[in-house]
């Protein structure tokens, strides 16, 4: 076992396995974040439509209180 560490073969094998694992985790995380962002965007669109129906004063309040207005565009 010591000779395997000395040659670096085990280290190389582990780094390859971890690299693949990190790539899979990145893909999964990106998909989940995109779902959440879409949900937030849809919710903000719904809030915007409701504010429009309630009149200009509610619309102004919506824009003043929405932290990131780019999420519903």
C-alpha positions in Angstrom: 0.0 0.0 0.0 2.9 2.4 0.7 4.3 1.9 -2.7 0.9 2.7 -4.3 1.0 6.1 -2.4 4.6 6.6 -3.4 3.8 6.2 -7.1 0.8 8.4 -6.9 -1.5 5.9 -8.7 -4.0 5.9 -5.8 -4.0 9.7 -5.7 -4.6 9.9 -9.4 -7.4 7.3 -9.2 -9.1 9.2 -6.4 -8.8 12.5 -8.1 -10.4 11.1 -11.2 -13.3 9.7 -9.2 -13.8 12.9 -7.2 -13.7 15.0 -10.4 -16.5 12.9 -11.9 -18.4 13.2 -8.6 -18.1 16.9 -8.6 -19.2 17.2 -12.2 -22.3 15.2 -11.5 -23.0 17.3 -8.3 -22.6 20.5 -10.4 -25.1 19.4 -13.0 -27.6 18.4 -10.3 -27.1 21.6 -8.4 -27.5 23.7 -11.6 -30.8 22.0 -12.4 -32.2 22.5 -9.0 -31.1 26.2 -8.8 -32.7 26.7 -12.2 -36.0 25.2 -11.0 -35.9 27.5 -7.9 -35.2 30.6 -10.1 -38.1 29.7 -12.4 -40.4 29.3 -9.4 -39.3 32.7 -8.0 -39.7 34.3 -11.5 -43.2 32.8 -11.9 -44.2 33.9 -8.4 -43.0 37.4 -9.1 -45.0 37.5 -12.4 -48.1 36.4 -10.5 -47.5 39.2 -7.9 -47.0 41.7 -10.7 -50.2 40.7 -12.4 -52.1 40.9 -9.1 -50.7 44.4 -8.4 -51.7 45.5 -11.9 -55.2 44.4 -11.3 -55.4 46.3 -8.0 -54.3 49.6 -9.6 -51.3 51.9 -9.9 -50.8 52.4 -6.1 -50.4 48.7 -5.6 -48.1 48.4 -8.6 -45.9 51.2 -7.2 -45.8 49.3 -3.8 -44.9 46.1 -5.6 -41.9 47.7 -7.3 -40.8 49.5 -4.1 -40.9 46.2 -2.1 -39.5 43.7 -4.6 -35.8 43.1 -3.8 -34.7 41.9 -7.3 -37.0 43.0 -10.0 -34.9 41.2 -12.7 -36.3 37.9 -11.4 -39.7 38.4 -13.0 -38.4 39.5 -16.4 
